Amino acid sequence: MQEKTYKFATKAIHAGVEPDPTTGAIMTPIYQTSTYKQEKVGQHKGYAYSRTLNPTRHALENALAELENAKYGACFGSGVAAIDAVLKMLNPGDEVITTDDLYGGSYRIFTTIFAKFGIKFHFIKMGELSELENTINENTKLIWIETPTNPMMNIIDIEAVAKITKKSNILLAVDNTFATPYLQNPIDLGADLVMHSVTKYLGGHSDVVMGAIVTDNKKIADEIYRIQNSSGAITGPMDSFLVLRGLKTLHLRMQRHCENGEILAYFLKDHPKVDKVYWPGFEDHPNHEIAKKQMRGFGGMISFSLKGNDRKEAHSIMEKFEIFTLAESLGGVESLTCHPATMTHAALPEKDRQEAGIVDSLIRLSVGVEDSEDLINDLKQALA
Ligand SMILES: *Cc1c(COP(=O)(O)O)cnc(C)c1O
């Protein structure tokens, strides 16, 4: 598939996978093996030991790279293990600039693991490019962005940030978990690395925890593979198989996530109990124009706050949901809800949380692919 360029739906189904050469099996087998017979000393078929490379994982790594319009993919045991691998490219004294409304787990690995090893992190409002330019110094080695951000759905102009990083020889990594390659391809916009929590939309069925890094740059890829093999936070063949299977419906699922997301966003906007609704598809969303420019749709992630901003009321609404399940995570076929202030973003200090807009009544929805009428009715009864 590498030579020709197919459209997304075709790639979602065929990228990275070939019928198994020995049996003709259409699905990539689960190569549940740690090691491989060598014909002669040092002579093997490309697979020597499964930490280094496993055929099922390899097929998935190629598939993810192709979906992001890149050449190289690497899969890890979780999204944060993928972040960990990128950060391990840095040295003590290096500095990283990132957003102030980052995914809580990213904030935690930055501040409690890598800060200890002498890497300095700046958390800024990335929307203001002047603030980014003012924070860059000669030690800046990496810009880490997420867009749309979690849970405030801010949009960062990837192309504009990439212009700045290219000029200064700084790596740009984009956490593309929320958008997925169906909606946005950061490599095409100038990013050096794309990170995914595969756990979410790519896997899509809430049955796997996995992360991935994708890059189009051979030097970066070699370094990531060296770290993947040396630190060993790999994913297993069974999980790789499940994600290969999930990817085949990514375009269908994302299309429905977007449709349902839009319907629910407008419903909430008109609801008398709701204060603010955060969804990048609204024309009055502060970054709507950037979203339109770099995304092909607006996704199924929505956050909203309540008039009166009462935490107890938010909790009681969430406990009344019948279809939306109260749970961490997102991006599965089933609709989920979470309370960022006490769940995903509990690791963020209170002050930073308030500044980022993660108020006490904020409720986040991961809109699934169920019937939209049923979802609306669930919101109606819970908010009543
Ligand atoms: C879940 C998530 C992560 C972390 O991924 P895990 O698979 O849970 O380790 C990173 N970034 C974003 C945006 C996420 O939603």
The ligand as an SDF file (V2000), in Angstrom:
LIG
                    3D

 15 15  0  0  0  0  0  0  0  0999 V2000
   -5.6330    8.9620   27.7180 C   0  0  0  0  0  0  0  0  0  0  0  0
   -4.7680   10.0160   27.1950 C   0  0  0  0  0  0  0  0  0  0  0  0
   -3.3700    9.9300   27.3100 C   0  0  0  0  0  0  0  0  0  0  0  0
   -2.6760    8.7930   28.0290 C   0  0  0  0  0  0  0  0  0  0  0  0
   -2.8750    7.5570   27.4030 O   0  0  0  0  0  0  0  0  0  0  0  0
   -2.9800    6.1630   28.1840 P   0  0  0  0  0  0  0  0  0  0  0  0
   -3.2300    5.2010   27.0910 O   0  0  0  0  0  0  0  0  0  0  0  0
   -4.0970    6.2830   29.1730 O   0  0  0  0  0  0  0  0  0  0  0  0
   -1.6750    5.9490   28.8760 O   0  0  0  0  0  0  0  0  0  0  0  0
   -2.6160   10.9480   26.7510 C   0  0  0  0  0  0  0  0  0  0  0  0
   -3.1930   11.9970   26.1250 N   0  0  0  0  0  0  0  0  0  0  0  0
   -4.5270   12.1080   26.0060 C   0  0  0  0  0  0  0  0  0  0  0  0
   -5.0990   13.2940   25.3040 C   0  0  0  0  0  0  0  0  0  0  0  0
   -5.3550   11.1380   26.5410 C   0  0  0  0  0  0  0  0  0  0  0  0
   -6.6760   11.2720   26.4270 O   0  0  0  0  0  0  0  0  0  0  0  0
  1  2  1  0
  2  3  1  0
  2 14  2  0
  3  4  1  0
  3 10  2  0
  4  5  1  0
  5  6  1  0
  6  7  2  0
  6  8  1  0
  6  9  1  0
 10 11  1  0
 11 12  2  0
 12 13  1  0
 12 14  1  0
 14 15  1  0
M  END
$$$$
